[in-house]
Amino acid sequence: MTSAPANLLAVRTLLLAYLNVDKNVVRDADLEPAEVGIVGDPSHRGGYHCGSDRVVTNDYSVVESTRDRSGLTLYASALDVGTFSVRSGGATHTLRTFSTWLVAQCAANAADSRDIREVIYSADGRTVRRWDRLGRRTGGDSSHLYHTHISFFRDSTKAGRDQTPLFRRYLTAIGLIAPPKPEPEMEQTDKLVRDTGSSSRTVGDVLADLQNLRNWLISPANTTGLITQPAADSPLRQMLAMLQGWPALVAQVNALSGKDFTDEQQIITGVLAGLPPEKIAAAIPPQIARNVADELSRRLTA
């Protein structure tokens, strides 16, 4: 069964929120809920107010555009807006001025109007006109002297594409919705310009360090690459000192890695010093023990 899609219901809600001024009383000046329609009445057949269960053979709302053929669903894809009159921004805004504004946006191909296929309206209350994006038709029946019909390509309805931006833009243009506030510019006070978190360093000092570091990093080896020498206590000076000492440190490590730090005699002396004589004797094989005893005897009698 043909039904109203959420994206067009959102447009309806938006218009009623601002153009139905007195929501507790039915007034000719207000846009009343009964004057904003999406789905045609049960006897309505054919056209954008009908979904796939109500379209007719060779229905213009289906066959004239691939966007409509590919987007045909049970959703209706049109919105009717009735008469209203509202004062805002020192001017009176009506269905006719709204319709004229809307057609101008469509004719200018505004980005938020490109899902609109056609607008059937009257700019003067006497002549019905039709703006048709496909250029197929130029008029409409006399009922459009009192309401404006807006058709949306069916693929946009099928996709649920948000259609409120265009209508919100209209309500903003006539002063019913306040324009968004511009983002405040960053405050450029002396404090922000000069404060670096250190009382002894200015922004200029920091920028100079960054420039020096950049120049040093891209300079050939064995050159300073600095425009100016950084202060002795600056982070850049400390960083450069560490980096400049790196080659010497690498050379020292390489030199030490080639040395043998093992002193066998010192190791043996240390081991023997920690053992009692009987342990040393027990550890010596008999023949070696006799040889050692003979050598010691010889040394003692010499």
Phi and psi in degrees as GROMACS dihedral restraints (atoms count N, CA, C in turn):
[ dihedral_restraints ]
;  ai    aj    ak    al  type     phi  dphi    fc
    3     4     5     6     1   -57.0    20    10
    4     5     6     7     1   134.9    20    10
    6     7     8     9     1  -139.9    20    10
    7     8     9    10     1   167.7    20    10
    9    10    11    12     1   -89.5    20    10
   10    11    12    13     1   127.9    20    10
   12    13    14    15     1   -75.4    20    10
   13    14    15    16     1   155.3    20    10
   15    16    17    18     1   -62.0    20    10
   16    17    18    19     1   -35.7    20    10
   18    19    20    21     1   -68.9    20    10
   19    20    21    22     1   -34.1    20    10
   21    22    23    24     1   -79.3    20    10
   22    23    24    25     1   -30.8    20    10
   24    25    26    27     1   -62.7    20    10
   25    26    27    28     1   -34.3    20    10
   27    28    29    30     1   -66.5    20    10
   28    29    30    31     1   -38.4    20    10
   30    31    32    33     1   -64.5    20    10
   31    32    33    34     1   -44.5    20    10
   33    34    35    36     1   -58.0    20    10
   34    35    36    37     1   -46.6    20    10
   36    37    38    39     1   -61.2    20    10
   37    38    39    40     1   -41.4    20    10
   39    40    41    42     1   -63.8    20    10
   40    41    42    43     1   -46.8    20    10
   42    43    44    45     1   -63.8    20    10
   43    44    45    46     1   -42.6    20    10
   45    46    47    48     1   -67.6    20    10
   46    47    48    49     1   -31.8    20    10
   48    49    50    51     1   -62.3    20    10
   49    50    51    52     1   -31.7    20    10
   51    52    53    54     1  -110.9    20    10
   52    53    54    55     1   -24.2    20    10
   54    55    56    57     1  -103.2    20    10
   55    56    57    58     1   -13.5    20    10
   57    58    59    60     1   -94.3    20    10
   58    59    60    61     1    81.5    20    10
   60    61    62    63     1   -62.4    20    10
   61    62    63    64     1   -50.2    20    10
   63    64    65    66     1  -104.5    20    10
   64    65    66    67     1    99.1    20    10
   66    67    68    69     1   -78.2    20    10
   67    68    69    70     1    -7.8    20    10
   69    70    71    72     1   -98.0    20    10
   70    71    72    73     1    -8.5    20    10
   72    73    74    75     1  -134.5    20    10
   73    74    75    76     1   138.1    20    10
   75    76    77    78     1   -81.8    20    10
   76    77    78    79     1   118.9    20    10
   78    79    80    81     1  -130.5    20    10
   79    80    81    82     1   146.5    20    10
   81    82    83    84     1   -62.3    20    10
   82    83    84    85     1   -32.5    20    10
   84    85    86    87     1   -73.8    20    10
   85    86    87    88     1   -21.1    20    10
   87    88    89    90     1   -91.0    20    10
   88    89    90    91     1   155.0    20    10
   90    91    92    93     1   -86.0    20    10
   91    92    93    94     1   106.5    20    10
   93    94    95    96     1   -87.6    20    10
   94    95    96    97     1   155.0    20    10
   96    97    98    99     1   -53.1    20    10
   97    98    99   100     1   -36.9    20    10
   99   100   101   102     1   -69.1    20    10
  100   101   102   103     1   -13.2    20    10
  102   103   104   105     1   -95.1    20    10
  103   104   105   106     1     1.4    20    10
  105   106   107   108     1  -121.0    20    10
  106   107   108   109     1    99.6    20    10
  108   109   110   111     1  -116.2    20    10
  109   110   111   112     1   152.4    20    10
  111   112   113   114     1  -122.3    20    10
  112   113   114   115     1   -52.7    20    10
  114   115   116   117     1   -92.9    20    10
  115   116   117   118     1   133.5    20    10
  117   118   119   120     1   -67.5    20    10
  118   119   120   121     1   160.4    20    10
  120   121   122   123     1   -65.7    20    10
  121   122   123   124     1   166.7    20    10
  123   124   125   126     1   -55.0    20    10
  124   125   126   127     1   -27.8    20    10
  126   127   128   129     1   -87.4    20    10
  127   128   129   130     1    -6.1    20    10
  129   130   131   132     1   -71.7    20    10
  130   131   132   133     1   128.1    20    10
  132   133   134   135     1  -131.7    20    10
  133   134   135   136     1   130.9    20    10
  135   136   137   138     1    84.5    20    10
  136   137   138   139     1   147.3    20    10
  138   139   140   141     1    99.0    20    10
  139   140   141   142     1   177.6    20    10
  141   142   143   144     1   -72.7    20    10
  142   143   144   145     1   -15.0    20    10
  144   145   146   147     1   -78.0    20    10
  145   146   147   148     1    -1.6    20    10
  147   148   149   150     1  -114.9    20    10
  148   149   150   151     1   146.8    20    10
  150   151   152   153     1   -91.5    20    10
  151   152   153   154     1  -168.6    20    10
  153   154   155   156     1   -63.3    20    10
  154   155   156   157     1   -22.0    20    10
  156   157   158   159     1   -82.8    20    10
  157   158   159   160     1    -6.3    20    10
  159   160   161   162     1  -124.7    20    10
  160   161   162   163     1    -4.8    20    10
  162   163   164   165     1   -68.9    20    10
  163   164   165   166     1   159.5    20    10
  165   166   167   168     1  -111.8    20    10
  166   167   168   169     1   172.4    20    10
  168   169   170   171     1   -60.4    20    10
  169   170   171   172     1   132.9    20    10
  171   172   173   174     1    56.9    20    10
  172   173   174   175     1    34.0    20    10
  174   175   176   177     1   -59.6    20    10
  175   176   177   178     1   127.0    20    10
  177   178   179   180     1   -61.7    20    10
  178   179   180   181     1   -26.0    20    10
  180   181   182   183     1   -77.8    20    10
  181   182   183   184     1     1.6    20    10
  183   184   185   186     1  -124.0    20    10
  184   185   186   187     1   -47.2    20    10
  186   187   188   189     1   -85.6    20    10
  187   188   189   190     1   -16.9    20    10
  189   190   191   192     1   -86.5    20    10
  190   191   192   193     1    -7.6    20    10
  192   193   194   195     1  -145.9    20    10
  193   194   195   196     1   137.1    20    10
  195   196   197   198     1   -64.2    20    10
  196   197   198   199     1   -27.5    20    10
  198   199   200   201     1   -65.6    20    10
  199   200   201   202     1   -33.6    20    10
  201   202   203   204     1   -80.3    20    10
  202   203   204   205     1   -40.6    20    10
  204   205   206   207     1   -62.4    20    10
  205   206   207   208     1   -43.7    20    10
  207   208   209   210     1   -76.0    20    10
  208   209   210   211     1   -18.2    20    10
  210   211   212   213     1  -104.3    20    10
  211   212   213   214     1     5.8    20    10
  213   214   215   216     1   -65.8    20    10
  214   215   216   217     1   123.1    20    10
  216   217   218   219     1  -140.3    20    10
  217   218   219   220     1  -169.2    20    10
  219   220   221   222     1   -77.4    20    10
  220   221   222   223     1    -2.4    20    10
  222   223   224   225     1   -79.6    20    10
  223   224   225   226     1   138.8    20    10
  225   226   227   228     1   -71.2    20    10
  226   227   228   229     1   156.1    20    10
  228   229   230   231     1  -137.1    20    10
  229   230   231   232     1    42.7    20    10
  231   232   233   234     1  -147.5    20    10
  232   233   234   235     1   159.1    20    10
  234   235   236   237     1  -136.4    20    10
  235   236   237   238     1   127.8    20    10
  237   238   239   240     1  -102.4    20    10
  238   239   240   241     1   135.0    20    10
  240   241   242   243     1  -122.0    20    10
  241   242   243   244     1   125.7    20    10
  243   244   245   246     1   -88.1    20    10
  244   245   246   247     1  -171.9    20    10
  246   247   248   249     1   -74.8    20    10
  247   248   249   250     1   150.5    20    10
  249   250   251   252     1  -160.2    20    10
  250   251   252   253     1   164.0    20    10
  252   253   254   255     1  -149.6    20    10
  253   254   255   256     1   119.5    20    10
  255   256   257   258     1  -136.4    20    10
  256   257   258   259     1   140.0    20    10
  258   259   260   261     1   -94.4    20    10
  259   260   261   262     1   131.2    20    10
  261   262   263   264     1  -163.0    20    10
  262   263   264   265     1   138.1    20    10
  264   265   266   267     1    61.6    20    10
  265   266   267   268     1    30.9    20    10
  267   268   269   270     1    77.9    20    10
  268   269   270   271     1    13.1    20    10
  270   271   272   273     1  -139.4    20    10
  271   272   273   274     1   162.3    20    10
  273   274   275   276     1  -101.6    20    10
  274   275   276   277     1   130.2    20    10
  276   277   278   279     1  -116.8    20    10
  277   278   279   280     1   131.5    20    10
  279   280   281   282     1  -130.5    20    10
  280   281   282   283     1   177.3    20    10
  282   283   284   285     1   -57.1    20    10
  283   284   285   286     1   -38.4    20    10
  285   286   287   288     1   -68.0    20    10
  286   287   288   289     1   -43.6    20    10
  288   289   290   291     1   -68.9    20    10
  289   290   291   292     1   -35.0    20    10
  291   292   293   294     1   -62.4    20    10
  292   293   294   295     1   -46.2    20    10
  294   295   296   297     1   -63.3    20    10
  295   296   297   298     1   -40.9    20    10
  297   298   299   300     1   -63.6    20    10
  298   299   300   301     1   -42.6    20    10
  300   301   302   303     1   -62.1    20    10
  301   302   303   304     1   -44.3    20    10
  303   304   305   306     1   -62.7    20    10
  304   305   306   307     1   -45.5    20    10
  306   307   308   309     1   -63.4    20    10
  307   308   309   310     1   -38.3    20    10
  309   310   311   312     1   -62.0    20    10
  310   311   312   313     1   -38.9    20    10
  312   313   314   315     1   -65.9    20    10
  313   314   315   316     1   -42.0    20    10
  315   316   317   318     1   -65.7    20    10
  316   317   318   319     1   -43.9    20    10
  318   319   320   321     1   -64.3    20    10
  319   320   321   322     1   -31.1    20    10
  321   322   323   324     1   -82.6    20    10
  322   323   324   325     1    -1.2    20    10
  324   325   326   327     1    58.7    20    10
  325   326   327   328     1    40.9    20    10
  327   328   329   330     1   -57.2    20    10
  328   329   330   331     1   142.7    20    10
  330   331   332   333     1   -56.8    20    10
  331   332   333   334     1   -37.2    20    10
  333   334   335   336     1   -86.4    20    10
  334   335   336   337     1     8.1    20    10
  336   337   338   339     1  -112.4    20    10
  337   338   339   340     1     0.5    20    10
  339   340   341   342     1   -75.3    20    10
  340   341   342   343     1    -9.1    20    10
  342   343   344   345     1   -89.4    20    10
  343   344   345   346     1    -3.4    20    10
  345   346   347   348     1   -84.6    20    10
  346   347   348   349     1   124.4    20    10
  348   349   350   351     1   -83.2    20    10
  349   350   351   352     1   -43.9    20    10
  351   352   353   354     1  -155.8    20    10
  352   353   354   355     1   156.9    20    10
  354   355   356   357     1  -132.0    20    10
  355   356   357   358     1   121.5    20    10
  357   358   359   360     1  -109.0    20    10
  358   359   360   361     1   123.2    20    10
  360   361   362   363     1  -158.2    20    10
  361   362   363   364     1   177.4    20    10
  363   364   365   366     1  -133.7    20    10
  364   365   366   367     1   127.3    20    10
  366   367   368   369     1   -86.2    20    10
  367   368   369   370     1   -17.3    20    10
  369   370   371   372     1  -129.6    20    10
  370   371   372   373     1    -1.2    20    10
  372   373   374   375     1    81.1    20    10
  373   374   375   376     1     4.9    20    10
  375   376   377   378     1  -122.3    20    10
  376   377   378   379     1   -36.6    20    10
  378   379   380   381     1  -118.1    20    10
  379   380   381   382     1   131.4    20    10
  381   382   383   384     1   -91.1    20    10
  382   383   384   385     1   131.1    20    10
  384   385   386   387     1  -123.4    20    10
  385   386   387   388     1   160.2    20    10
  387   388   389   390     1  -135.3    20    10
  388   389   390   391     1   123.6    20    10
  390   391   392   393     1   -94.4    20    10
  391   392   393   394     1   122.3    20    10
  393   394   395   396     1  -123.1    20    10
  394   395   396   397     1   117.9    20    10
  396   397   398   399     1   -60.9    20    10
  397   398   399   400     1   -28.2    20    10
  399   400   401   402     1   -90.7    20    10
  400   401   402   403     1    -5.3    20    10
  402   403   404   405     1    68.6    20    10
  403   404   405   406     1    25.9    20    10
  405   406   407   408     1   -87.8    20    10
  406   407   408   409     1   -32.9    20    10
  408   409   410   411     1  -138.6    20    10
  409   410   411   412     1   158.9    20    10
  411   412   413   414     1  -129.9    20    10
  412   413   414   415     1    -8.3    20    10
  414   415   416   417     1  -132.5    20    10
  415   416   417   418     1  -171.8    20    10
  417   418   419   420     1  -166.9    20    10
  418   419   420   421     1   176.0    20    10
  420   421   422   423     1   -78.3    20    10
  421   422   423   424     1   169.0    20    10
  423   424   425   426     1   -67.9    20    10
  424   425   426   427     1   -14.8    20    10
  426   427   428   429     1   -63.0    20    10
  427   428   429   430     1   -21.0    20    10
  429   430   431   432     1   -81.6    20    10
  430   431   432   433     1     4.2    20    10
  432   433   434   435     1   -70.7    20    10
  433   434   435   436     1   -21.8    20    10
  435   436   437   438     1  -119.1    20    10
  436   437   438   439     1    -4.8    20    10
  438   439   440   441     1  -150.6    20    10
  439   440   441   442     1   155.7    20    10
  441   442   443   444     1  -108.2    20    10
  442   443   444   445     1   131.1    20    10
  444   445   446   447     1  -103.0    20    10
  445   446   447   448     1   130.3    20    10
  447   448   449   450     1  -123.7    20    10
  448   449   450   451     1   116.2    20    10
  450   451   452   453     1   -98.6    20    10
  451   452   453   454     1   139.6    20    10
  453   454   455   456     1  -114.1    20    10
  454   455   456   457     1   137.4    20    10
  456   457   458   459     1   -53.8    20    10
  457   458   459   460     1   136.4    20    10
  459   460   461   462     1   -65.1    20    10
  460   461   462   463     1   -27.2    20    10
  462   463   464   465     1   -66.0    20    10
  463   464   465   466     1   -30.2    20    10
  465   466   467   468     1   -71.4    20    10
  466   467   468   469     1   -33.6    20    10
  468   469   470   471     1   -71.4    20    10
  469   470   471   472     1   -42.6    20    10
  471   472   473   474     1   -59.7    20    10
  472   473   474   475     1   -39.6    20    10
  474   475   476   477     1   -77.9    20    10
  475   476   477   478     1   -12.1    20    10
  477   478   479   480     1    70.4    20    10
  478   479   480   481     1    28.8    20    10
  480   481   482   483     1   -66.5    20    10
  481   482   483   484     1   135.9    20    10
  483   484   485   486     1   -64.8    20    10
  484   485   486   487     1   121.9    20    10
  486   487   488   489     1  -106.2    20    10
  487   488   489   490     1     1.9    20    10
  489   490   491   492     1   -71.8    20    10
  490   491   492   493     1   -27.4    20    10
  492   493   494   495     1   -55.1    20    10
  493   494   495   496     1   -40.6    20    10
  495   496   497   498     1   -62.7    20    10
  496   497   498   499     1   -45.4    20    10
  498   499   500   501     1   -74.6    20    10
  499   500   501   502     1   -31.8    20    10
  501   502   503   504     1   -66.1    20    10
  502   503   504   505     1   -35.6    20    10
  504   505   506   507     1   -65.4    20    10
  505   506   507   508     1   -38.0    20    10
  507   508   509   510     1   -63.6    20    10
  508   509   510   511     1   -47.5    20    10
  510   511   512   513     1   -63.5    20    10
  511   512   513   514     1   -30.7    20    10
  513   514   515   516     1   -72.6    20    10
  514   515   516   517     1   -40.3    20    10
  516   517   518   519     1   -62.7    20    10
  517   518   519   520     1   -33.1    20    10
  519   520   521   522     1   -93.4    20    10
  520   521   522   523     1     1.1    20    10
  522   523   524   525     1    92.4    20    10
  523   524   525   526     1     8.3    20    10
  525   526   527   528     1   -82.8    20    10
  526   527   528   529     1   -25.1    20    10
  528   529   530   531     1  -115.9    20    10
  529   530   531   532     1   129.4    20    10
  531   532   533   534     1   -67.9    20    10
  532   533   534   535     1   136.7    20    10
  534   535   536   537     1   -65.3    20    10
  535   536   537   538     1   152.2    20    10
  537   538   539   540     1   -62.2    20    10
  538   539   540   541     1   141.5    20    10
  540   541   542   543     1   -72.7    20    10
  541   542   543   544     1   135.8    20    10
  543   544   545   546     1   -66.5    20    10
  544   545   546   547     1   146.6    20    10
  546   547   548   549     1   -66.8    20    10
  547   548   549   550     1   134.4    20    10
  549   550   551   552     1   -65.0    20    10
  550   551   552   553     1   141.5    20    10
  552   553   554   555     1   -73.0    20    10
  553   554   555   556     1   149.6    20    10
  555   556   557   558     1   -63.2    20    10
  556   557   558   559     1   134.0    20    10
  558   559   560   561     1   -69.6    20    10
  559   560   561   562     1   119.9    20    10
  561   562   563   564     1  -102.3    20    10
  562   563   564   565     1    68.5    20    10
  564   565   566   567     1   -87.9    20    10
  565   566   567   568     1   167.7    20    10
  567   568   569   570     1   -58.5    20    10
  568   569   570   571     1   -35.3    20    10
  570   571   572   573     1   -63.0    20    10
  571   572   573   574     1   -45.9    20    10
  573   574   575   576     1   -67.8    20    10
  574   575   576   577     1   -35.8    20    10
  576   577   578   579     1   -71.8    20    10
  577   578   579   580     1   -36.7    20    10
  579   580   581   582     1  -104.4    20    10
  580   581   582   583     1   -19.8    20    10
  582   583   584   585     1   -77.2    20    10
  583   584   585   586     1   120.8    20    10
  585   586   587   588     1  -115.3    20    10
  586   587   588   589     1     5.2    20    10
  588   589   590   591     1    88.2    20    10
  589   590   591   592     1    -3.0    20    10
  591   592   593   594     1  -133.7    20    10
  592   593   594   595     1   126.3    20    10
  594   595   596   597     1   -65.8    20    10
  595   596   597   598     1   -21.7    20    10
  597   598   599   600     1   -97.3    20    10
  598   599   600   601     1     0.6    20    10
  600   601   602   603     1  -126.6    20    10
  601   602   603   604     1   131.6    20    10
  603   604   605   606     1   -98.3    20    10
  604   605   606   607     1   171.0    20    10
  606   607   608   609     1   -59.8    20    10
  607   608   609   610     1   -37.0    20    10
  609   610   611   612     1   -61.1    20    10
  610   611   612   613     1   -38.8    20    10
  612   613   614   615     1   -62.0    20    10
  613   614   615   616     1   -44.6    20    10
  615   616   617   618     1   -64.1    20    10
  616   617   618   619     1   -45.0    20    10
  618   619   620   621     1   -63.9    20    10
  619   620   621   622     1   -37.6    20    10
  621   622   623   624     1   -63.9    20    10
  622   623   624   625     1   -40.9    20    10
  624   625   626   627     1   -62.6    20    10
  625   626   627   628     1   -42.4    20    10
  627   628   629   630     1   -64.4    20    10
  628   629   630   631     1   -41.0    20    10
  630   631   632   633     1   -65.0    20    10
  631   632   633   634     1   -42.6    20    10
  633   634   635   636     1   -62.6    20    10
  634   635   636   637     1   -42.6    20    10
  636   637   638   639     1   -63.4    20    10
  637   638   639   640     1   -42.3    20    10
  639   640   641   642     1   -61.2    20    10
  640   641   642   643     1   -46.6    20    10
  642   643   644   645     1   -63.7    20    10
  643   644   645   646     1   -38.8    20    10
  645   646   647   648     1   -65.4    20    10
  646   647   648   649     1   -40.0    20    10
  648   649   650   651     1   -67.2    20    10
  649   650   651   652     1   -31.1    20    10
  651   652   653   654     1   -99.8    20    10
  652   653   654   655     1     3.1    20    10
  654   655   656   657     1   -83.3    20    10
  655   656   657   658     1   155.0    20    10
  657   658   659   660     1   -60.7    20    10
  658   659   660   661     1   157.8    20    10
  660   661   662   663     1   -60.5    20    10
  661   662   663   664     1   149.6    20    10
  663   664   665   666     1    67.4    20    10
  664   665   666   667     1    19.6    20    10
  666   667   668   669     1  -123.3    20    10
  667   668   669   670     1   151.9    20    10
  669   670   671   672     1   -72.2    20    10
  670   671   672   673     1   -39.9    20    10
  672   673   674   675     1    69.1    20    10
  673   674   675   676     1    11.3    20    10
  675   676   677   678     1  -102.2    20    10
  676   677   678   679     1   139.6    20    10
  678   679   680   681     1   -74.2    20    10
  679   680   681   682     1   -46.7    20    10
  681   682   683   684     1  -134.7    20    10
  682   683   684   685     1   150.9    20    10
  684   685   686   687     1   -75.5    20    10
  685   686   687   688     1   130.2    20    10
  687   688   689   690     1   -70.4    20    10
  688   689   690   691     1   158.7    20    10
  690   691   692   693     1   -60.1    20    10
  691   692   693   694     1   150.6    20    10
  693   694   695   696     1   -60.5    20    10
  694   695   696   697     1   -32.3    20    10
  696   697   698   699     1  -100.2    20    10
  697   698   699   700     1    12.1    20    10
  699   700   701   702     1   -81.5    20    10
  700   701   702   703     1   153.2    20    10
  702   703   704   705     1   -57.5    20    10
  703   704   705   706     1   -35.9    20    10
  705   706   707   708     1   -64.9    20    10
  706   707   708   709     1   -41.3    20    10
  708   709   710   711     1   -61.5    20    10
  709   710   711   712     1   -42.3    20    10
  711   712   713   714     1   -64.8    20    10
  712   713   714   715     1   -40.6    20    10
  714   715   716   717     1   -65.3    20    10
  715   716   717   718     1   -44.1    20    10
  717   718   719   720     1   -64.2    20    10
  718   719   720   721     1   -38.0    20    10
  720   721   722   723     1   -62.3    20    10
  721   722   723   724     1   -42.1    20    10
  723   724   725   726     1   -65.9    20    10
  724   725   726   727     1   -42.6    20    10
  726   727   728   729     1   -68.2    20    10
  727   728   729   730     1   -38.0    20    10
  729   730   731   732     1   -68.9    20    10
  730   731   732   733     1   -27.6    20    10
  732   733   734   735     1   -82.7    20    10
  733   734   735   736     1    -7.5    20    10
  735   736   737   738     1   -62.2    20    10
  736   737   738   739     1   -47.2    20    10
  738   739   740   741     1   -58.0    20    10
  739   740   741   742     1   -41.6    20    10
  741   742   743   744     1   -64.6    20    10
  742   743   744   745     1   -38.9    20    10
  744   745   746   747     1   -63.9    20    10
  745   746   747   748     1   -42.3    20    10
  747   748   749   750     1   -62.3    20    10
  748   749   750   751     1   -41.5    20    10
  750   751   752   753     1   -63.3    20    10
  751   752   753   754     1   -40.4    20    10
  753   754   755   756     1   -65.1    20    10
  754   755   756   757     1   -42.5    20    10
  756   757   758   759     1   -63.2    20    10
  757   758   759   760     1   -42.5    20    10
  759   760   761   762     1   -63.3    20    10
  760   761   762   763     1   -39.7    20    10
  762   763   764   765     1   -65.6    20    10
  763   764   765   766     1   -42.0    20    10
  765   766   767   768     1   -69.9    20    10
  766   767   768   769     1   -30.4    20    10
  768   769   770   771     1   -68.1    20    10
  769   770   771   772     1   -18.2    20    10
  771   772   773   774     1   -91.3    20    10
  772   773   774   775     1    -0.7    20    10
  774   775   776   777     1   -95.6    20    10
  775   776   777   778     1   150.3    20    10
  777   778   779   780     1  -101.3    20    10
  778   779   780   781     1   112.1    20    10
  780   781   782   783     1   -93.4    20    10
  781   782   783   784     1    13.9    20    10
  783   784   785   786     1   -88.1    20    10
  784   785   786   787     1   123.2    20    10
  786   787   788   789     1  -113.6    20    10
  787   788   789   790     1    95.4    20    10
  789   790   791   792     1   -61.0    20    10
  790   791   792   793     1   -42.5    20    10
  792   793   794   795     1   -62.2    20    10
  793   794   795   796     1   -39.6    20    10
  795   796   797   798     1   -66.6    20    10
  796   797   798   799     1   -37.2    20    10
  798   799   800   801     1   -65.0    20    10
  799   800   801   802     1   -44.6    20    10
  801   802   803   804     1   -63.1    20    10
  802   803   804   805     1   -45.1    20    10
  804   805   806   807     1   -59.4    20    10
  805   806   807   808     1   -41.2    20    10
  807   808   809   810     1   -65.7    20    10
  808   809   810   811     1   -39.5    20    10
  810   811   812   813     1   -66.9    20    10
  811   812   813   814     1   -47.1    20    10
  813   814   815   816     1   -64.5    20    10
  814   815   816   817     1   -34.7    20    10
  816   817   818   819     1   -63.6    20    10
  817   818   819   820     1   -23.0    20    10
  819   820   821   822     1   -94.8    20    10
  820   821   822   823     1     4.6    20    10
  822   823   824   825     1  -115.8    20    10
  823   824   825   826     1   142.5    20    10
  825   826   827   828     1   -73.8    20    10
  826   827   828   829     1   160.4    20    10
  828   829   830   831     1   -56.4    20    10
  829   830   831   832     1   -40.9    20    10
  831   832   833   834     1   -64.7    20    10
  832   833   834   835     1   -32.2    20    10
  834   835   836   837     1   -70.1    20    10
  835   836   837   838     1   -39.4    20    10
  837   838   839   840     1   -64.9    20    10
  838   839   840   841     1   -43.5    20    10
  840   841   842   843     1   -63.6    20    10
  841   842   843   844     1   -40.0    20    10
  843   844   845   846     1   -66.6    20    10
  844   845   846   847     1   -26.1    20    10
  846   847   848   849     1   -84.3    20    10
  847   848   849   850     1   -11.6    20    10
  849   850   851   852     1   -93.7    20    10
  850   851   852   853     1   130.1    20    10
  852   853   854   855     1   -59.0    20    10
  853   854   855   856     1   151.8    20    10
  855   856   857   858     1   -54.3    20    10
  856   857   858   859     1   -48.5    20    10
  858   859   860   861     1   -63.8    20    10
  859   860   861   862     1   -42.6    20    10
  861   862   863   864     1   -65.8    20    10
  862   863   864   865     1   -35.6    20    10
  864   865   866   867     1   -62.2    20    10
  865   866   867   868     1   -42.8    20    10
  867   868   869   870     1   -63.9    20    10
  868   869   870   871     1   -41.2    20    10
  870   871   872   873     1   -63.0    20    10
  871   872   873   874     1   -41.4    20    10
  873   874   875   876     1   -65.4    20    10
  874   875   876   877     1   -41.4    20    10
  876   877   878   879     1   -63.1    20    10
  877   878   879   880     1   -42.9    20    10
  879   880   881   882     1   -61.6    20    10
  880   881   882   883     1   -42.2    20    10
  882   883   884   885     1   -66.7    20    10
  883   884   885   886     1   -39.8    20    10
  885   886   887   888     1   -67.3    20    10
  886   887   888   889     1   -38.8    20    10
  888   889   890   891     1   -63.9    20    10
  889   890   891   892     1   -41.7    20    10
  891   892   893   894     1   -61.9    20    10
  892   893   894   895     1   -41.7    20    10
  894   895   896   897     1   -68.2    20    10
  895   896   897   898     1   -35.1    20    10
  897   898   899   900     1   -73.7    20    10
  898   899   900   901     1   -28.8    20    10
  900   901   902   903     1   -94.0    20    10
  901   902   903   904     1    -7.1    20    10
